Amino acid sequence: MSNNASLRVIIAGGGIGGLALANGLRRAGVGVSVHEREIERTDRLQGFRIHISPKGSQALAELLSPQMFSTFISRTGKGDISFGFITEQMKQLLEFDPVEPTNNPAGGDRYGVSRITLRQILLAELGDTVRFGSMYERYERRQDGRVVAHFANGTTEIGDVLVGADGGTSRVRAQYLPHAQRIDTGIVTIAGKYPLTPETRDRLDPVLLRHPVSVIPPTGCGLFVAPHEFDEPTDDALLGATAPPVTGALFDNSQSYVLWGFGAKRAHFGADLEALDTGQLHDLAVRMTEGWAPALRRLVADTDTDTVTLLPIKTSVPLDAWETTSVTLLGDAIHSMTPFGGVGANTALRDAQLLCRKLTAVDRGEQPLLPAIHEYEAQMIDYGFAAVRTSLRAANQSVSDNRLARTAGRLVFRTVNAVPPLRRKMFAGLGA
Ligand SMILES: Cc1cc2nc3c(=O)[nH]c(=O)nc-3n(C[C@H](O)[C@H](O)[C@H](O)COP(=O)(O)OP(=O)(O)OC[C@H]3O[C@@H](n4cnc5c(N)ncnc54)[C@H](O)[C@@H]3O)c2cc1C
């Protein structure tokens, strides 16, 4: 691609990966449009917090403008971003050393951020690059190698590259790689948000307020707990109105809270989960934690029922490399993984960073298009599906009903806890 014939990139899906890529391409002067089916936050997952790893924040620092990356830093959760493992009786298994982000403008720190806030930041400088309410349907490849994308509203767009960033149920993937599979793991999570006010804060054990912890009972289930603290209420106006406001505690990204997620195999719940309303799901989560330490039971019981959400856990099945064309995929559209380990969004950000570098080189005439996409896909398939495997292993371990394995796992945590160099090594690998 020569400089006088600028590259045109069409991105289907304006989630974390698609929007991050669009930011980077736009800043590099590459022609890009994003087609997002939603016009407002309707996905309940949007209401929750997300962990950004060192690699994820490096990608954001590279793709966002310096001002917007600094806005990102200012809107992340405050305090210690370390991690711990405890038993269901609140006995310590492993406690990593306290860590505060250094807020390096080049990224590399860990952060906790509300998904809504992250989305606002990713949208803030994109203006009309993003077409909301534009549902991608299918593509066709023209003889000259260009791609025509078709949308549900009857419009089409022609580009040099089509990037499927349309999440786990990707239509781009369904057409392009029909043999790719995304399967149910049989694991289900019930999640909720405990609101933090001066009164509710006093009722909670400080261990649950310090930093995220994973609760490991002797068998069959696990509970993830993550506080999300703001210094001051977020002023959405500063970021521009990027989506119509949705009310309710679930979508509130200005009030501090503690997020929890109770995960187990479907059979463990003994109920038809999909048939339950939020109140019944909440009651079930309370029942499932009977016999646990009062502090954990209080966290679950005193949660705002409106925020309680059912999340069936799915994963992609790793694929071999395919023949490279001008259609490619990123993020959950190709390597969707379980939320265990908190790596899906970080991997989508890594994809966006790498693909942005490759497409920018093409736009500048430094590399032909297909070899550039091929190099991206070769690396992405490698680290993306490695993350899928690691995440599935973590998911299975966290709901394992093998008592012996659980006891051994808890022993490993206690051993690592007693050896500071091991502790530091393990922490460095978290979410990587
Ligand atoms: C409970 C839970 C907790 C998690 N926590 C973490 C965490 O802490 N850290 C982490 O790294 N990851 C986490 N993840 C994973 C993370 O949410 C995903 O990996 C990440 O959102 C993937 O980004 P994406 O851009 O590929 O897809 P998405 O963010 O899903 O975006 C896809 C976008 O495409 C749009 N779209 C879909 N179809 C179409 C269409 N046909 N036309 C137009 N637009 C379309 C959707 O509306 C959406 O906006 C978690 C996941 C879950 C379920």
The ligand as a Gaussian input file, in Angstrom:
#p B3LYP/6-31G(d) Opt

LIG

0 1
 C      -17.475000     -11.927000      34.379000
 C      -16.334000     -11.575000      33.470000
 C      -15.247000     -10.903000      34.004000
 C      -14.151000     -10.611000      33.202000
 N      -13.093000      -9.953000      33.763000
 C      -12.014000      -9.713000      33.010000
 C      -10.869000      -9.048000      33.574000
 O      -10.860000      -8.673000      34.765000
 N       -9.785000      -8.837000      32.760000
 C       -9.783000      -9.245000      31.461000
 O       -8.761000      -9.064000      30.785000
 N      -10.850000      -9.822000      30.893000
 C      -11.964000     -10.074000      31.614000
 N      -13.048000     -10.667000      31.042000
 C      -13.038000     -10.971000      29.593000
 C      -13.380000      -9.733000      28.759000
 O      -14.635000      -9.212000      29.143000
 C      -13.414000     -10.032000      27.273000
 O      -12.338000     -10.858000      26.925000
 C      -13.328000      -8.729000      26.460000
 O      -14.487000      -7.942000      26.671000
 C      -13.141000      -9.036000      24.986000
 O      -13.112000      -7.826000      24.247000
 P      -13.595000      -7.823000      22.735000
 O      -13.437000      -6.432000      22.248000
 O      -12.954000      -8.920000      21.995000
 O      -15.128000      -8.214000      22.807000
 P      -16.321000      -7.448000      23.499000
 O      -15.819000      -6.545000      24.570000
 O      -17.333000      -8.482000      23.822000
 O      -16.888000      -6.515000      22.345000
 C      -17.565000      -7.007000      21.224000
 C      -18.420000      -5.865000      20.692000
 O      -18.972000      -6.247000      19.433000
 C      -20.324000      -5.854000      19.370000
 N      -20.975000      -6.715000      18.393000
 C      -21.256000      -8.033000      18.512000
 N      -21.829000      -8.493000      17.387000
 C      -21.898000      -7.443000      16.537000
 C      -22.380000      -7.284000      15.208000
 N      -22.904000      -8.316000      14.536000
 N      -22.281000      -6.071000      14.628000
 C      -21.748000      -5.008000      15.296000
 N      -21.285000      -5.100000      16.565000
 C      -21.356000      -6.306000      17.167000
 C      -20.820000      -6.012000      20.804000
 O      -21.969000      -5.228000      21.044000
 C      -19.604000      -5.540000      21.593000
 O      -19.634000      -4.150000      21.829000
 C      -14.154000     -10.978000      31.827000
 C      -15.264000     -11.625000      31.287000
 C      -16.338000     -11.942000      32.091000
 C      -17.490000     -12.688000      31.492000

